[in-house]
Amino acid sequence: MAERPESSASPGAVPTGRNPPSLSPPSLSPLGEAARRADPDRFLCALFAPPAKREPLFGLIAFNHELARAREVASNPMLALIRLQWWRDAVAEAAAGGGRRHEVAGPVGGWIRDGTLDAADLDAMIDAREAEADEAIPSREAFAAYLRGTSGGLAVASGRLLGASGGALAGLQALGAAYGLAGVLRSVAALAGQGRCLLPADALAEHGTTTEAVLRDPHAAPVAATIRDLAALGGGWLDQGRAAGIPRFAIAAALPGVLARRDLARLRRVAAGRVATGIARRGIADRLAVTAHGLRGKV
């Protein structure tokens, strides 16, 4: 899944605020374990949320993972859209007071019913995923909208859960989009192996290549040049997020921006002629950076 590059190791317990939480694996709920396995980056960031907010944050992470899997596990785009519709219906049922028996939809539906989560935020995340069922993303503008709706939408939902509003939510969306951008660019080769390419067609054309060529050889020089070019787009989103003055109580929703800044800097240094294989691996320095920013309460 595009915006969730694999991690080479699962993060362990980290301190949050002034008191380290007790979050050894046995203490995690099934939903927390699912979030940790599916999305180690965001799981680590969620540990910096107030304890009472962590479980619904884990639910959002797991919900996002299910949406990201819709196209990944489907044999064709129509089946992906059917899977997304299942989640759209599940959200609508929860908003109407009902629910579904499902390891993720069940608890997420409960948080929709009690007002912890906003159904409109989840609907927007589902809608944005439909772009993954298209044959190609045609333009930079469509690419930006996709990133702001998917990874950015998750950041908005997480921020609202944590109590952020107004300009802070806009800043969180920008930080989330930057993280999503880095995720897509880090996953180009992996996605090509699945027969998928999320790079915008117009950006590829500027470097003399096409979606089909990326699928044939994701390590080609024009692909690396496109990656470097698109990586530069994240700088504006990161600046917007930092300027938004994200409140400390919402820092968990902002911390993926720390990883985005580091990832995008590495991507801009990709050597011409290849997409470095090690760039998809998460290192201890990345996790330490998240910890440091989480303790400071700012990105």
Secondary structure, DSSP 8 states (H G I E B T S, - for coil): -TT----SS------BTTB-----GGGS-HHHHHHHHH-HHHHHHHTTS-HHHHHHHHHHHHHHHHHHHHHHH-SSHHHHHHHHHHHHHHHHHHHTT-----TTHHHHHHHHHTTSS-HHHHHHHHHHHGGGGSS----HHHHHHHHHHTHHHHHHHHHHHHT--HHHHHHHHHHHHHHHHHHHHHTHHHHHHTT---S-HHHHHHTT--HHHHHH-TTSHHHHHHHHHHHTTHHHHHHHHHHT---GGGHHHHTHHHHHHHHHHHHTT--TT---GGGG---HHHHHHHHHHHHHT--
